[in-house]
Amino acid sequence: MKLNVGNLPSNRLALTNKVYISQENLSQISSYYAKNNVPVGKSMLVEVSGHPYQVEAHPQVPNDEVALNGLQRRFLQLSLSTPVKLNPFVPSSSLALATLELTVDMLAKKKPDPKAKPKEIDSTRLAQATLLVLEEQIMEPGRVMAID
């Protein structure tokens, strides 16, 4: 299906790293999965400009849009209102994560005060949040995502 790139209906959704479409469009993706006997885990996957993402329906996303966060748009090199092709993504049975290297940074609009103390990060909480957010996500080199 061909949809136009739109904004997320809520900034909180940016922290899920998912893309959002209308319920009607999600039903089309779901039909494809059912017709082709594709097993579905906790969520379905779609390919946006050749890159896989988890997808969910949101009632505030119009039928002609796919809602992406700013980091996704930057990674995919897409601007708002750009037409983009969205296809169901079926991972191969050999798709598995071997290693994953994460770089942690603060997402801030302004430069931090150079005299300020570095922020401490609770590594246990970060590990738990990361595992929760990354479950059933497809990672690839260079992908940037925000988590809370």
C-alpha positions in Angstrom: 0.0 0.0 0.0 1.2 3.5 -0.7 0.7 6.0 2.1 2.0 9.5 2.9 4.4 10.1 5.8 2.7 11.8 8.8 3.5 12.8 12.3 2.6 10.7 15.3 -0.6 11.6 17.0 1.2 11.8 20.4 4.9 12.4 21.3 4.8 9.5 23.8 4.4 7.1 20.8 7.9 8.1 19.6 9.3 6.0 22.5 7.8 2.8 21.1 9.9 2.8 17.9 6.7 1.5 16.2 5.0 3.0 13.1 1.3 3.7 13.2 -1.4 3.3 10.6 -5.2 3.4 10.6 -7.2 0.4 11.8 -8.5 -0.2 8.2 -4.9 -0.4 6.9 -3.8 -2.7 9.7 -6.7 -5.0 8.8 -5.3 -5.2 5.3 -1.9 -6.2 6.7 -3.6 -8.6 9.1 -5.4 -10.2 6.1 -2.1 -10.7 4.3 -0.7 -12.5 7.4 -3.8 -14.7 7.7 -4.0 -15.6 3.9 -0.3 -16.5 3.9 -0.3 -18.4 7.2 2.4 -16.1 8.6 2.7 -16.5 12.4 2.2 -13.3 14.3 3.9 -12.7 17.6 2.9 -9.8 19.8 2.8 -7.5 16.8 2.9 -7.4 13.1 5.8 -6.1 11.0 5.8 -3.9 8.0 8.5 -2.8 5.6 8.8 1.0 5.2 11.2 2.0 2.4 12.9 -1.3 2.7 13.3 -1.3 6.5 11.2 -3.4 8.9 9.2 -1.9 11.8 6.6 -3.1 14.2 3.2 -1.6 13.3 0.1 -0.8 15.3 -3.2 0.9 14.5 -4.1 4.2 16.1 -7.5 5.9 15.8 -6.0 9.3 15.1 -4.0 8.2 12.0 -5.9 8.9 8.8 -6.2 6.1 6.1 -3.8 7.8 3.8 -1.0 8.1 6.3 1.7 6.2 8.1 2.8 8.0 11.3 6.6 8.0 11.9 8.6 9.7 14.6 11.4 12.2 13.8 14.2 9.7 14.3 12.5 7.2 12.0 12.0 9.8 9.3 15.6 10.9 9.6 16.9 7.3 9.4 14.6 6.6 6.4 15.4 10.0 4.9 11.7 10.9 4.5 10.0 14.2 5.1 6.3 14.8 6.0 3.8 14.2 3.2 6.2 12.1 1.2 4.5 9.1 -0.4 6.0 5.8 0.8 5.4 2.2 0.1 4.3 0.0 3.0 4.4 -3.8 2.7 3.9 -6.7 5.2 7.3 -7.9 6.4 7.8 -11.6 6.9 11.1 -12.4 8.6 12.9 -15.4 7.3 13.3 -18.3 9.7 17.1 -17.7 9.8 16.6 -14.1 11.1 18.2 -14.0 14.5 20.1 -11.5 16.6 23.7 -12.6 17.1 25.2 -9.5 18.7 23.9 -6.0 19.5 26.0 -3.0 20.4 24.1 -0.1 21.9 25.2 3.5 22.3 23.3 5.4 25.0 22.9 9.2 24.7 20.6 11.8 26.0 18.0 13.2 23.6 18.1 16.9 24.1 17.2 19.9 22.0 19.8 22.3 23.5 23.4 21.8 24.3 24.2 20.8 27.9 26.0 23.1 30.2 29.7 22.0 29.9 30.1 22.7 33.7 27.2 20.5 34.7 27.8 17.1 36.2 27.2 14.1 33.8 23.8 12.5 34.3 23.9 9.1 36.0 22.0 6.3 34.3 20.5 3.5 36.2 21.9 0.6 34.2 19.5 -2.0 35.6 16.5 0.1 34.7 18.0 0.8 31.3 18.6 -2.9 30.6 15.0 -3.7 31.6 13.5 -0.9 29.5 15.7 -1.9 26.5 14.7 -5.5 26.6 11.0 -4.6 26.9 11.1 -2.1 24.0 13.3 -4.3 21.8 11.1 -7.4 22.1 10.1 -8.5 18.6 11.8 -5.4 17.0 14.1 -5.9 14.0 17.4 -4.1 14.5 19.8 -3.1 11.8 23.1 -1.2 11.6 22.7 2.6 12.1 19.1 2.5 13.4 18.5 5.2 16.0 15.6 4.9 18.5 14.5 6.7 21.6 13.3 4.9 24.7 12.2 6.2 28.1 
